[in-house]
Amino acid sequence: MDKKIFLVLCGFFFFGLLPQAVQAQPSPSFDVIIDVGHGGVDGGTSSTNNILEKDINLAIGKKLYQLLQNKSYRVGITRLQDYALSDDSRDNGIRSRHLRDLKQRAMIAATLKPRLFISLHGNWSNDKRTKGPVVIYQPSNASYAAARLMQYHLNQLYGKQTLPRMGKSYYLMKHLRMPSVIVEMGFLSNPQDLNYMTNEATQNRIATALAESIGEYLFLYP
């Protein structure tokens, strides 16, 4: 990668530079962007003992990022620390912090144009018995293919037979132009899932399952 592009991207992701700084350089081609859900003031959902979704997303996202880098994929990540992407937004006309956050994530994807955009999240249910991963996809063949692969690998890991679900109402699903999926990695409201997502050994297994499915997708959709 050109040194100038590398420095611009580092500043963009980690120091909140203006989006125009990225757009001023030629856009590199990325294989994958890992979107680490929530962050900073936005903790996402939480468990009964106050384990926050944002921290689980970050821990597994960083492991996935490293695995994909080790496989020589061109990979970006929306955050490597605990901060809110809405803080990077310069769109003062939007009062909703949540919407600024989502628009910032969509802008990163639109700027870097990855072959696949994967957003990592944790789930929650009033019924503590509800458990297992759920992969949400756009109404497109490529997005569905990615979701099927990820759901299969995660099902193998969790011992489930869940089907991926279409997500028509999600902001990112509606606004991203490249294939994208949201991966709900498990339920923080379920003790078994929570233990799976917070134990480092099983975090590694989740990240490995996602990396394998991403590799299979990129092979099928060059």
PyMOL commands that set and color helices and strands:
alter all, ss='L'
color gray80, all
select helices_A, chain A and resi 3-15+19-23+53-70+85-88+97-112+141-158+171-175+191-198+200-220
alter helices_A, ss='H'
color red, helices_A
select strands_A, chain A and resi 32-36+75-77+116-123+134-137+165-166+180-187
alter strands_A, ss='S'
color yellow, strands_A
deselect
rebuild
show_as cartoon
